Amino acid sequence: MAKLMFNSILVICTGNICRSPTGERLLRKIIPDMKIDSAGTYGLAGHPADVTAAEVAAAHGLSLDNHLARKLTPAMAREYDLLMVMEPEHIEQVTAIAPEARGKTMLFGQWLGKKEIPDPYRKSPEAFEHIYRLLEQSSQEWAKRLRKS
């Protein structure tokens, strides 16, 4: 099986305060030699990570400290080899922002049966815990496929 060759990943959700910062930090932890960042299709620019997302991540030994949300731009989309989104609607939003990025945009849950990773924003800590586990499983699956040979 051929290895996928990517040197940079942009993890994308809606606000860039819950799912994408968590996915970004999980992937960075597993694939430390790759450039991995995050953004949101409606990024709450300048906001820190959601408090509950940060608490759940911290409980798993993952820090979301110093995260600042940003909004996806066409230039940003061009800068990365792979764009990972949380739900099919994000593919459409990314395509509207940067049409040329469509071919390199995939679901973060691609290897979990193309599973959507729902937004836990303003939901219970249990919802955040569930999303964290989905992001962690997805990150592991992506890492298996992205590790450089």
C-alpha positions as CSV (number, residue, x, y, z in Angstrom):
1,M,0.0,0.0,0.0
2,A,1.4,3.4,-1.0
3,K,2.0,5.9,1.8
4,L,0.1,9.2,1.7
5,M,2.7,12.0,1.5
6,F,1.6,15.0,3.4
7,N,3.8,17.5,5.3
8,S,1.1,19.8,6.7
9,I,-2.4,19.4,7.9
10,L,-5.1,22.0,8.8
11,V,-7.8,20.7,11.1
12,I,-11.1,22.5,10.5
13,C,-14.4,22.8,12.4
14,T,-16.9,25.7,12.8
15,G,-15.7,28.0,15.5
16,N,-12.1,26.6,16.0
17,I,-12.6,26.4,19.8
18,C,-13.7,22.8,20.5
19,R,-13.1,20.1,17.9
20,S,-10.4,21.4,15.7
21,P,-8.0,22.6,18.4
22,T,-8.4,19.2,20.1
23,G,-7.8,17.3,16.8
24,E,-4.8,19.6,16.1
25,R,-3.2,18.9,19.4
26,L,-3.9,15.1,19.3
27,L,-2.3,14.9,15.8
28,R,0.7,17.0,16.9
29,K,1.2,14.6,19.8
30,I,1.1,11.5,17.6
31,I,2.9,13.0,14.6
32,P,5.3,15.6,16.1
33,D,7.4,16.0,12.9
34,M,4.5,17.4,10.9
35,K,3.1,20.9,10.6
36,I,-0.4,20.7,12.1
37,D,-2.6,23.7,12.8
38,S,-6.4,24.4,13.0
39,A,-9.0,27.0,11.9
40,G,-12.7,27.4,11.7
41,T,-15.1,28.0,8.8
42,Y,-16.7,30.7,11.0
43,G,-13.7,30.9,13.3
44,L,-14.2,32.9,16.5
45,A,-10.9,34.7,15.8
46,G,-8.8,35.4,18.8
47,H,-10.9,33.2,21.2
48,P,-9.2,30.6,23.4
49,A,-10.3,27.0,23.3
50,D,-13.7,26.3,24.9
51,V,-13.4,25.8,28.7
52,T,-15.1,22.4,28.7
53,A,-13.0,21.2,25.7
54,A,-9.8,22.3,27.5
55,E,-10.9,20.5,30.7
56,V,-11.7,17.3,28.9
57,A,-8.5,17.4,27.0
58,A,-6.5,18.1,30.2
59,A,-8.1,15.1,31.9
60,H,-6.6,13.0,29.1
61,G,-3.2,14.7,29.4
62,L,-3.6,16.9,26.4
63,S,-3.2,20.7,26.7
64,L,-5.2,23.2,24.7
65,D,-3.3,26.1,26.4
66,N,-2.4,29.1,24.2
67,H,-4.8,28.1,21.5
68,L,-6.2,31.1,19.6
69,A,-9.1,30.6,17.2
70,R,-8.8,31.8,13.6
71,K,-11.0,31.9,10.6
72,L,-10.1,29.9,7.5
73,T,-8.9,32.0,4.5
74,P,-8.1,31.0,0.9
75,A,-4.4,31.6,1.6
76,M,-4.5,29.4,4.6
77,A,-6.2,26.6,2.7
78,R,-3.4,26.8,0.0
79,E,-0.7,26.6,2.7
80,Y,-1.5,23.0,3.8
81,D,-1.3,19.7,2.0
82,L,-4.4,18.2,3.7
83,L,-7.5,19.8,5.2
84,M,-9.4,17.7,7.7
85,V,-13.0,18.7,8.5
86,M,-15.5,17.4,11.1
87,E,-18.7,17.1,9.1
88,P,-19.8,17.0,5.4
89,E,-21.1,20.5,5.7
90,H,-17.6,21.7,6.4
91,I,-16.5,20.4,3.0
92,E,-19.0,22.6,1.3
93,Q,-18.0,25.6,3.5
94,V,-14.3,25.1,2.8
95,T,-15.1,24.8,-0.9
96,A,-17.0,28.1,-0.8
97,I,-14.0,29.8,0.9
98,A,-11.3,28.1,-1.2
99,P,-12.7,26.1,-4.2
100,E,-9.2,24.9,-5.2
101,A,-8.9,23.1,-1.8
102,R,-11.8,20.7,-2.5
103,G,-9.5,17.9,-3.7
104,K,-7.4,17.9,-0.5
105,T,-10.3,18.2,2.0
106,M,-11.3,15.0,3.9
107,L,-13.3,14.1,6.9
108,F,-11.4,13.8,10.2
109,G,-13.5,10.7,10.8
110,Q,-12.6,9.3,7.4
111,W,-11.1,6.1,8.8
112,L,-14.0,5.5,11.3
113,G,-16.4,4.8,8.5
114,K,-16.5,8.4,7.3
115,K,-18.0,9.3,10.7
116,E,-19.1,12.8,11.3
117,I,-17.7,14.4,14.5
118,P,-20.6,16.4,15.9
119,D,-20.2,19.8,17.5
120,P,-20.2,19.6,21.4
121,Y,-20.4,23.3,21.8
122,R,-22.7,24.3,24.7
123,K,-23.5,20.7,25.4
124,S,-22.7,18.5,28.4
125,P,-19.2,17.5,29.6
126,E,-20.3,13.9,28.5
127,A,-20.8,15.2,25.0
128,F,-17.3,16.7,25.0
129,E,-15.9,13.4,26.4
130,H,-17.6,11.5,23.6
131,I,-16.2,13.9,21.0
132,Y,-12.7,13.7,22.5
133,R,-12.8,9.9,22.1
134,L,-13.9,10.1,18.5
135,L,-11.1,12.6,17.8
136,E,-8.6,10.4,19.5
137,Q,-9.6,7.3,17.6
138,S,-9.6,9.3,14.3
139,S,-6.2,10.8,15.1
140,Q,-4.8,7.3,15.7
141,E,-6.2,6.0,12.4
142,W,-4.9,9.0,10.5
143,A,-1.5,8.7,12.1
144,K,-1.2,5.0,10.9
145,R,-1.8,6.3,7.4
146,L,0.3,9.5,7.5
147,R,3.5,8.3,9.2
148,K,6.4,9.0,6.9
149,S,8.2,5.8,5.9
